[in-house]
Amino acid sequence: MKTRAIEKSDRKTTLGFHAASVGQEFVVRSHGGDWLIAWHSPSAVPAGTPHGANAFCVTEDDRVVLISNDGERWGWPGGRPEDDESWEQTLRREILEEACSIVNDARLLGFCRSVCLSGPEKDRVLVRSVWRAEVELLLWNPSFEIAHRRVVPADELLSHLWMENGFEPIYHRALTEAGLGLCSHGG
């Protein structure tokens, strides 16, 4: 496996719709540490501590649900497991809590595995499941940590979706696996 850092000079290529290959590793700076991240196929859970689920939530009319704490940075819903939840149980609960949406159908797209190389979480290995969820929107009644919900046409998703620096190849792989990859260049 080839390991490389995402440099500022790579940003255009990354935002130019580069998607991570299976097992391709990237070094990113996040939460006070350096992390080695990689995309893994859904066929086998990579080694590490289960760290939750995220999903591109798609409505019946082909719109995508985004959430935000501040009304400025919009992301995909998801979160960490509680007790002994399965990957899919975590997904369904988090989508209900954060997006006020019911998951009607879910397809596992893959996993993002992160190994902390430095900083306060050094040597920690986290695995997050990534999904496409077909959802039914409920009345917006935020009861948990998320204050805002936005529903955008799939072909406008990337003009609204915030991606943490360095994680763009993972997002683009997830978008491609979810069948939303063409929205990345507006057509």
N, C-alpha and C positions, 0 to 999 in steps of 0.2 A: 504494500500500500504506500502510496506517495503522500507525504505530509508536507504541507506548505502553509505559510501564513497568508492571510488576505491583506495585501498592501493597498494603500490608497490608489496606486496606479492600476490595481485590479478592479477597482470599484466600477468603472465603466463596463468592463467585461461581465462582472457579477450582475450589475443592474441591466446589462445587455442580455439577460435571460439565460445565464449559465446555471445549469442545474447540477447538483452534486451527483456523482456516480456512486453506486453501491460500494461502501467501504472506503471511499475517498475521504481523507482526513484533512481538516482545516484547524489551524490554531487561531483562536479568537480571544479577545480580552473581554471579560464579563464579570460583573459583581466582584471586582477587586482581585481577580485572578486570571491566569491564562488557562484556557480550556482547549482540549483536543476534541473536536466534534466530528461525527461521521453519520451518514445516512445508512440505514440497514433495511433490507427487504422485510416484508411482513412474514416471511416463511419461518423465521426462527428469532426468538427474543434474544438480543445480545446480552452478555453478562453485565450485571450492574444492579443497582438499587432502583426498583420501579419509582419513577418520579412523576407519574401522572399521564394525562392525555390532553391533546389539543385537537381541534377539528375545524375544517372549513365547513361551515354549516350552510347548506343550500336549501332555499325554499322551493315550493312547488312551481313558482313562476321564475325560477332560475336567478334568484337574487341571493347574495351572500351576506350573512349576519356578521357584523363586526361589533366589538365592545371597546369601551374606554373608561378609564378612571377620571381623566381630566378633560375629555371632550376634544382633545387635540391629537393624541396618538391613538390610532385605532388598530386593534389586533384581533386575533382569532380567539374564541373562548376556549377555556381549558383550565386544568388545575391538577392538584396533587391528590393522591389516593387517601381515603380515610379507612382506618382499620384494615380489614382484609379484602377490600374491594378488588374485583378483577379490573383489567384495563377498560373493558366496555362499561362496567358499572360506574367507574370513575368518570368516564366520558359522559354518560347519560345524566349523572347527578350534576356535574359541573356545567353542562349546557343548560340544564334547567335553572340552576342557581345564577349563573352569570348572564345568560342570554334570554332568560324567560322563554325557553323553547323546549319542545318535546322532540326527542330523537325518534323518528319513525323507522329509520333504517340507517345502519352505519357500516362503512367498509374500511377496514384497517389498511392504510396506505404504506406504513412502514414504521421505523423507529429512528429516533435521533439519540445517539449514545454520546455522552460527554464525560471526558476524563479531566479532572482538575490537575493541572501541572504545577501551579504555584498559587499562593495566596491563602486566605483563611480556610479554604476547603480542599487544600492539597491532598491528592490521592483519592478523593471521592469520585466514584463512578456512578453516573445517573443515566437512566434510560427513560425516554418519554415516548409514548405511543402517539401516532399521528393518523388522523381519520378524515374521511369525508362523511358527513352526516346529513341525511335528508331530514329536515326539521319542519315542525309546525310552530309558528309563532304564537305565543300567548300574549295577553295584555301585558304591556311593559309595566312591571311593578318591582323595581329593584329593591331586593331585601338583603342583599349581601354586599360585597365590596365594590361591585361594578356600578357606576353611576349613569352610564350612557350606553345606548344601543343604536346602531345605525344599520340599515339594510340597503345594500347597493347592488346595482346590476352587475352580474358576473363580469361583463366586458369592461367594467370600470373599476374592478377590484384593486388593481395595483395603484391607481391614483389615490386610493384611500388607505391602503394597508401599510402600517408602519412595520419595518423590519429592523431588528437590532443589528448594528454594524457587525459584519463578518458572517452573519447567519444567512445572508441572502441565498447562497447555493442550496441550503437546506429548505428554505421557503420555496424556492423555485422548483426543487424536486417534488416537494409536497403538492404544489400547484399543478405540476405536470401529472403526477399520479392521480390527482383528484379530477383530472379532465378540465382544469381551469387554466392550463398553461397558455392557451392562445389569448387569454385576456391580457397577458403581460405586455403585449405590444398593440393592443387596441384593435385587433382584427385578424 
